[in-house]
Amino acid sequence: MTSGKLENIIKYTKNLNVLYVEDNIYVQQQTIKMLESFFNNIYIASNGKEALDLFNTNNLYNLIITDIEMPFIDGVSLIEIIREYNKKVPIIVLSAHDNKDYFLKTINAGIDGYILKPYTLEQISQTLENIIEKYDLQEMFDNLIKLEFDYFWNRTTNQLYKNSCHIRLSKYETKLFELFIKSNSIIKSYNEIEYYLFDEYEENTKRIRNIITRLKIKLDCDLFETIYSHGYSLRYRQI
């Protein structure tokens, strides 16, 4: 695989939240070194039960990479349980077993890749490339607007995210983001914001200021910055 192709894969994988499940500590440590070439956010579980607890507690994982033979809950059972209520999250199996029965069980459970240990960078890269194409990750990330403080706006769903966690917004909070994003604007005047949000204009900007204040508390940061005597600016991430 060429370096350019590898860089393109990493472009779409680096911001994914990955749940990696492996009970062998040595294998776990060595594999993480390779996975860090592709992912910035790797969450580790040492067995299937721990992985399931993490998955149920935090609805933020974009990819699961798991071993097969593990204590408490094995990899096949883990996949089957997750697939009962989540059909979309991509799952890759990394296994030392080329047993046909294992392979068929994981295929039937709904995986996106089965890689035998010891695996290579090329195998991982090819599997990730297939996942990017299958789940339209390229289109998904092309529609993400990067904002300051690690926030993203998804233009397809009109939703705000931080580290792949959906941030619930009110009707007017959502419209405020839409106003800036749809027009590719950095700065909007009080008048523009008033008319877009409320279909009317008031000399008093209290309504807008209340929305901005609630957002600041909810997001724990100032994504919208006051432009004195004019309006507000949205803080896009500088690349």
N, C-alpha and C positions, 0 to 999 in steps of 0.2 A: 504494500500500500504506500502511495506517495505521501510525502510530508504535507503537501497541499490538501490532499483528501483527508488526512488525519486531522489537520487543523480545522477543517470544515465540520468534522464530526464533533470535535471538542467544543466548537462554537455553540452547538445545540445541547451538549450534555453537561457542560460545566455548571449550569445553574439548576440542574435537576437535584432533587432530594432523594438519595438512595438508601434503602434499607438493606444492609448486607448481613446475611445470617450464616454463621460458621462456628462450629463448636471446638475445632482444633485451633488453639491459640497461635501456634507457629504458622499454620496455613493462613489463618486470619491476618496476621501481621504482614506476611509476605504478599498476600493478595491485595491488601489495602494499599501497599506501595504502588502496585500497578494501577489500581482503581483511581488513585489520586491524580493520575495523569489525565483522567477524563472528568472527574467530579470534584467539586469544591465542598459539597455537603454529603458526608457519608455517616449514616447512623448504624451502629453495630449491635447485633443481638447474638448471643452465644448458643441459643437453641431455639427450636420452633415455638415453644411456649412464650419465651421472652419476645420473640419477633411478633407474635400475634398480639401480645399485650401492647407493644409499641404501636403496631398498626391500628389497633382499635382505639388507642388513646389519642394518637396524632394523625389526623387526616391530611397529611402533607407529603406523602411519599409518591414520587413520580415513577419509581422503578424499584423492583425487588430482585436481589441476587441471592440465591440460597443454595446451600449444600443439601444433600439427600438424607444421609444417615446422621441423625442427631438425637439427643435425649429428650424425653418428655413428649415432644411432638416432632415427628420426622418431616422431612421436606415435602414429601408427597401429600401428607395430611395437611400441612400448612397451606400448600397451594390450593387444595380442594376446599378448605374452609374459607380462604380469602375469595375464591372464585364464586362462592355461594352468594356473596353480596357485592362483589366488585369484579366486573368482567373486563374492565378496561386497563387497569394498571399493568404495565408490561412486567413479565417475570422471566428471569434467566436462571437456569440451573447450572451450577458449577459442581461437577461430581467426579470422583475417582472411579466410579462404577460404569462400565460399559454394558451392564446387564440389560438385556432386551426388555425384561419385565419392568425394570425401573423406567426405562426410556418411554415405553408405551403408556405407563401410568401417568407420567408427567405430561406427555403429549395430550392424553385424554383429559387431564385436569385443566389444560389450557395454558401452556407456557409459550414463550417467544424465542427461546434458544436453549440448547443443551450442549454445554461445553465440557469436554473431558479434561481432568487434571492429568499431567501438568499442562496448563493452557499457555497460549502465547499472546502477545500484544495484537498480532494480526487477527487471531480468532475473536478476541474481545472487540476489536475495531469493527470487524465485519458484522458481528451480531448487533452491535449498537447502530451501525448504519442501516441494517434491516429494520430495526425498531423505529428509527427516525422516519423512514419511508412509510412503514405500516401505520404508524399513529399520527402521521402528518405533523411531527414535531417541528419541522422546518417552518411550515405555515403558522403553527401556533406561536413560535418565538418571533417570527417576522411581524406578528400582530401585537407583540408586547411592547409597550412604551415604557422605557426605563426612566424612573423618577429617582429623586434623591432619597437617602435613608433606606435603600434596598427595597423600595416599593416599585411595583409594576402595574400598569394599566393594560388590561386585555381589551383591545378594540373590537374583538369579535363578540365577546360576552358583555362588554361594558361593565367590567368588574375590577376591583382593586385587589391586589395581592401583595403579600410580603413573605418572601421565602416559600412561595407556593401555597401559603395559607390565605384563603379568601377572607377579605375584610368586609364585613357587612356594613353597608352604607344606607342612609335614609334616602328618600326620593330626591330631596333637594341637594343632598351631598353628591349623589350620583350625577345629577344634572349639572352641577358645578364642574365636575371633572369632564363631563361630555363637552361642555362649552369650550373648554381650552383644547382638549384633545382633537375634536372634530375639525376645528379651524386651524390646527397646528400653531396655536398662539402661545406666547409666553406671558403676555400682559393683556389684561382686560380691564376696561373702565367700570366704575360703579354702575353707570347707565346700562352698559351691555349686559352685565351680570343680572341686574334687576329685571330687565325686560325678558331675558332668557329663562330665568327661574320663575318669575311671578307674572309674566305677561303685562306688567305695568311698572311704573316708576314712582318711587317715593324719594323726596329730598333727604329723608332720614335713612341712613344706611344701617340701621340697627339690625334689620333682618339678616342682611349679609354677614355682618359682624358676628351675630349669634351662630350662624352656620360655621363660619371659620373657626370660632372659639371651640365649638363642639368637636370639630374635626381635629383640632390641635390636641385636645384632651384624649380623643379616641386613638389617634395615631402616635401620640407622644412625640410630636415634632411639628415643625412649621413647613408643611409642603406648599402652602400658599403664603406668600410673603407680601406684606403691605407695601404698596407704592404710594407714598405720601401724597394726599390730595388728588389721587387719580383712580386707584383701584387695587388690583392684586396681580401677582405673578405666580405662575406654577413653576416649581423648581424641578426641571428636568435634570437627569444625571448627565454630567459632562463625560464624554467618552474620549 
